[in-house]
Amino acid sequence: MKIRNGFKMRQICGENILTPEGIGQVNFNKLISMNATAAFLWNALQDKDFTVQDMKELLLSEYEVDEPTAARDAQTLADQWTEAGLLE
């Protein structure tokens, strides 16, 4: 997997908001708010090919979380990003 080009993480009113870049990309119905953990993964995975396993390993290295929870959360987030069209 790889994060699709054309999106930028911005801090708006204290929230992590993923916005499309370029006027042709703008669709205000598609703005995505990310919690701190999702934003951490987004920033760590920019411009890299990665797997759900890589996401899980990042969660384990950054947070005090058990492996089954990290695996479940990584898969859930990858599924959400795929459904939102954020991954190639």
Secondary structure as GFF3:
##gff-version 3
##sequence-region A 1 88
A	DSSP	beta_strand	7	12	.	.	.	ID=ss1
A	DSSP	beta_strand	15	20	.	.	.	ID=ss2
A	DSSP	three_ten_helix	28	30	.	.	.	ID=ss3
A	DSSP	beta_strand	32	34	.	.	.	ID=ss4
A	DSSP	alpha_helix	36	45	.	.	.	ID=ss5
A	DSSP	alpha_helix	52	62	.	.	.	ID=ss6
A	DSSP	alpha_helix	67	83	.	.	.	ID=ss7
###
